[in-house]
């Protein structure tokens, strides 16, 4: 199961009451600190999500957000910390997946209506449907 990040609405709602998590039942916080001592975990009480943050002097940068603090957070942090991790490639993959889903939704919504409309136009204009079938050369012809 994939790590569920906090939604944009949760993040916007939060940032008022943030509580630093020093320890947890699964010792996830301790393992996060072992990966990088600059990392810490915060519970956002208003948005109801966990945030892994990097403390860089007075600056605090959010590394990731999650609705649950478990082994998936550790896996994601290890993935991000890996020298093989390619942020641009991951963003390209996510964008391509979103485009694919958007195209599929468009086809589902418009496809059938477009066929009905094309049929109505042909009927109104008196045009005959010139259906074409592609027959590959390897099938042979009778």
Legacy VTK file of the C-alpha trace (Angstrom):
# vtk DataFile Version 3.0
C-alpha trace
ASCII
DATASET POLYDATA
POINTS 142 float
0.000 0.000 0.000
1.325 3.382 -0.992
1.989 6.229 1.441
-0.983 8.602 1.605
0.193 12.233 1.791
-1.829 14.995 3.400
-4.162 16.810 1.034
-3.612 20.431 0.072
-6.698 21.371 2.106
-5.220 19.693 5.199
-1.894 21.495 4.773
-3.637 24.848 4.301
-5.798 24.243 7.365
-2.781 23.292 9.464
0.387 25.113 10.568
-1.263 26.640 13.642
-0.897 23.927 16.261
2.140 21.803 15.483
3.514 19.331 17.994
7.015 17.861 17.741
6.918 14.069 17.963
9.863 12.850 20.038
8.987 9.135 20.148
6.343 6.755 18.869
5.278 3.158 19.397
6.949 1.809 16.250
10.157 3.845 16.809
9.722 5.415 13.379
10.926 8.798 14.656
14.163 7.282 15.989
14.772 5.484 12.689
14.164 8.730 10.777
16.791 10.464 12.932
19.215 7.606 12.194
18.820 8.292 8.469
19.562 12.005 8.964
19.855 13.771 12.345
18.460 16.982 10.811
15.108 15.273 10.190
12.257 15.397 12.654
8.550 14.614 12.799
5.741 17.033 13.558
2.071 16.293 14.160
-0.162 19.033 12.767
-3.142 19.035 15.105
-5.326 21.292 12.926
-4.703 19.496 9.634
-4.427 16.084 11.303
-1.322 14.865 9.481
2.318 14.084 10.161
5.091 16.075 8.518
8.707 14.996 8.253
10.735 18.192 8.364
14.396 19.056 7.870
15.777 21.534 10.386
18.409 23.751 8.757
19.293 26.354 11.373
16.260 28.604 11.799
14.688 27.265 8.594
12.383 24.286 8.620
11.607 22.555 5.309
8.870 19.986 4.869
10.251 16.803 3.322
6.966 14.892 3.146
3.557 14.625 4.733
1.641 11.501 5.714
-1.652 10.629 7.331
-0.059 7.740 9.244
3.404 7.386 10.759
4.579 3.882 9.858
7.158 1.889 7.877
5.994 3.474 4.591
7.310 6.845 5.780
10.704 5.241 6.401
10.689 3.594 2.976
9.873 6.905 1.297
12.603 8.777 3.185
15.143 6.076 2.277
14.034 6.369 -1.338
14.436 10.156 -1.268
17.864 9.885 0.407
19.142 7.327 -2.119
21.807 8.590 -4.545
19.902 6.806 -7.345
16.716 8.789 -6.738
15.762 10.930 -9.736
13.219 13.583 -8.796
12.686 14.744 -12.384
12.032 11.205 -13.630
9.499 10.635 -10.852
7.701 13.895 -11.637
7.640 12.955 -15.352
6.180 9.552 -14.443
3.507 11.146 -12.226
2.644 13.699 -14.938
2.394 10.981 -17.600
0.110 8.918 -15.365
-2.116 11.959 -14.701
-2.273 12.705 -18.448
-3.180 9.077 -19.160
-6.004 9.159 -16.579
-7.258 12.504 -17.927
-7.269 11.194 -21.510
-9.097 8.029 -20.423
-11.782 10.060 -18.594
-12.176 12.283 -21.666
-12.603 9.243 -23.935
-15.182 7.739 -21.596
-17.192 10.972 -21.377
-16.986 12.077 -25.005
-16.416 8.907 -27.002
-19.933 7.544 -27.162
-21.497 10.981 -27.640
-19.066 11.717 -30.485
-20.101 8.504 -32.258
-23.793 9.378 -31.908
-23.150 12.900 -33.192
-21.091 11.645 -36.161
-23.883 9.220 -37.063
-26.489 12.009 -36.850
-24.381 14.273 -39.073
-23.922 11.554 -41.689
-27.646 10.831 -41.620
-28.614 14.524 -41.941
-26.117 15.149 -44.727
-27.075 11.971 -46.552
-23.507 10.730 -46.500
-22.878 7.039 -46.532
-20.551 5.619 -43.954
-17.374 4.478 -45.625
-16.198 2.059 -43.016
-12.669 0.924 -43.447
-11.027 -2.160 -42.076
-7.284 -2.564 -41.819
-6.162 -6.012 -42.936
-2.501 -6.741 -42.198
-0.446 -8.249 -45.040
0.357 -11.339 -43.026
-3.331 -12.399 -42.933
-3.504 -12.797 -46.686
-6.382 -12.049 -48.961
-9.004 -14.395 -50.318
LINES 1 143
142 0 1 2 3 4 5 6 7 8 9 10 11 12 13 14 15 16 17 18 19 20 21 22 23 24 25 26 27 28 29 30 31 32 33 34 35 36 37 38 39 40 41 42 43 44 45 46 47 48 49 50 51 52 53 54 55 56 57 58 59 60 61 62 63 64 65 66 67 68 69 70 71 72 73 74 75 76 77 78 79 80 81 82 83 84 85 86 87 88 89 90 91 92 93 94 95 96 97 98 99 100 101 102 103 104 105 106 107 108 109 110 111 112 113 114 115 116 117 118 119 120 121 122 123 124 125 126 127 128 129 130 131 132 133 134 135 136 137 138 139 140 141
